[in-house]
Amino acid sequence: MEKQEFITMLKPPNLIYSWGGNVCMSLSEQVKPILDKLNSPTKLELREALLALDINLDELKPLLQSAEDKPYYRKLLYQNDEIELLVMNWSGIECAPHNHGHSYGWIQVVNGTAINTVYEVKENQMPKELFSQYQGEGRIFFAPKKGVHKMNSAEGTSLVTLHLYSPPIKEMMVYDLKTCAACIVSDDCGAWWPEHLRQKVREIQLKKGE
């Protein structure tokens, strides 16, 4: 069993390539010099890079759209071979438990309050909920490789989060606790059970935990 380690730190309150392919050059120029220096970054180096970006809500607002019937709307803000930077605008719908494939990273709460729930995972078994934490504006918490969690916005808050991962996420696994199943999803699917067959890379039936 891999240790689940979601570390929380505080950032003072204070892009880019959109998911649809549009570029905002001013923000891209802002982050590129910092992010392009990263080469197989350590956990600390990745955290320091996110802090150095110093991106605030006003810079992100023009890029945000409604999540509609999904847990969040996301935009890919910057990506190279080593890292990816995303912003997510949350709807108040809880996302499914999931990991980030072979990637690790830091999540920053730019606005609102997040509820982050962490799971224990044993091979071929359903995730078991360990604890939930409220992460307020300015908080930064670590998402370890293969760590499983789910997120939602706290009631009455408009949650916006910034995510910096290394390497870019591939083969994310999403869990369906009702059907005891897991699915590795395609890159265009978020942290929810895929709606389209093409988004299901591999589906796995799991055992209930003891």
N, C-alpha and C positions, 0 to 999 in steps of 0.2 A: 504494500500500500504506500502510495506517495503522500508525503506530508502536505496537508493543506495549509498554506501560509499566506493569509491575506493581511498584510502589514498596513497600518494607517499612519499617515503623517499629515501635518498641517501646512498649507501654503497660504501666504497672505492673499486676501481677495485682490484682486487686481481689477488662404490657408492653404493657392491651394487648390487642391484638385477635388472637385465634387464627385460624388458617386455616379452622377450622370455624365461626367466627362468635361464639365465646364471649369475653366481656370480663372482664379482671381489672383493676378500676378502680384499685387502688393503684399498679400499675405504669404504667397509663395516665397517671395524675396525675403520676407521676415524670418521664416523658419528654415529655409534651405541652408544657410551657412552653419547653423547649429546642428541640424539633423544629418547633414552630409558628412560631418566629422565622425559619426558613430560607425564603428567597425566591430561587429560581434560584441555589442556593448554589454557590460555587466549590469546587474540590477541597480547599483549605485549610479553608474554612468547614465543609464536610461532615466532615472529619477531626476538627476541634475539637469539633463537636457530638457525635460518637461518643465521644470522650474524656470529654466533660462528662457523658454519661449514666452512666458509671462503673457499668455493670451487671456483676454477678458471677454465678458459677455457681449459688450458692445461690438467687438470685432466679429463675433460669431453670429449675431442676430440676423444679418442680411443673408446668411447661408442656411438658416433653419426653416424647415417646412413642417406642416402637420404630419404626425405619424399615422393619422387616420385610424384604421382598425388594427394596427400593429403596436407592439410594446414601445417601439421607438422609430424615429426617422434618423438615418445616419448619412453622413457625408464623409467620404475619404478626402482628407485634407492634403496629405502629402504621403508619398511612398517612394522608396527605393529598394534595393536588394536587401537592405539591413533592417529597415523599420517601416512602420506605417503609423500615421496619425489620423485619428477620426474624431468627429464630434457627433454626439447623439442627443436628440431632443425627445424626451420621454412623454408618453401619452397618459400614464396612470394605469396601463395594463401591464401586469407582471410578465417578464420574459420567462422562458423555460430554463431550467437548470442546464448548464452547458459548460464546456471547457473552451480553451482557445487553441486547440490542436497542439502543435509543438512550440507555441509561442508563449512568452511571458510579458508582463507589462505593468504599467501604472495607470490608474484611473483617477482623474481629478474632477471633483464636483465644482463646476463653474457657477451654477445657480441652483437654488432649491436644496432639498435634502433627499439623499438616496437611502434605500433600505437594501443592504447587501447581505444575502444569506449564503453561507458556506456549507458545503457538503463533504462528507467522507465517502470515498469511493473505493470499493474492493473489486477485484477482477471479476467481470461477468455478472456483477450484482448491481441492483439499483442503488443510486446514491442515497445516503442517509444524512438527513439534516443535522448539522452540528450547532449552529448558532446564527443569529441575525444581528447586524449592527446598523445603527443610524449614522450616516456620514453626511455632515452638514457642509454648507458652502465653504470652500477653501480646503477641504480635506482631500488628501491623496492616499490611495490605498493600492497595495501591490496584488497582482493576480499571477500566481505562480504557474509554471508549465504544468499542464494536465490538471490544474486545480479546477474544481467544479463549483460554480456559484450561480445565483440568479439575482436579478436586481429589479427594483421598482422605485417609483417616486413616492415619498411620504405624502399622506393625504394633505391636500391644500397647497402643495408646492409645485412649482414649474421647474422640473429637473432638466438641467443641461449638463452633460459630462463630456470630458475630453479624454481620449484614450491613446496611449503611445505603446505600441507593441514591437517586439523583436523576436524572430523575424516577422514579416507580414503573415497574418493568420491564414493557415491552410488546414483543411480537414478538421474544422470545428465539429465537435460532437454535441448534439442536442438530445436531451432526455425527455421522454414522456412517462411521467410517473404513474399515470392511470393505466397504461397498457404494458408497463414493464418493458419498454423498448428504448433503444437509442439509435441515433442516425447520424452518420457523418454527412455533412451537408456541403453543397457547392458554395463557392465564394459569394454568390449573389443572394444567399439566404441568410437571414439574421438568426437571432437566438429564439427561434420558435420552430414548431414542427413544420417541415416543408409542405407547401401547398401543391407543388408541381412535382411530378415524377422525376423530371430532369434534375431537380435539386437534391434528390436522394442519391448520394454517392454509394452509401452502403448502410443497410438497416440491420440492426442486431437485436435479437431477443435476449432479455436479461432475466436473471433469477432474483426473486425477492430476497432481501437481506434477512439474516437470522434474527 
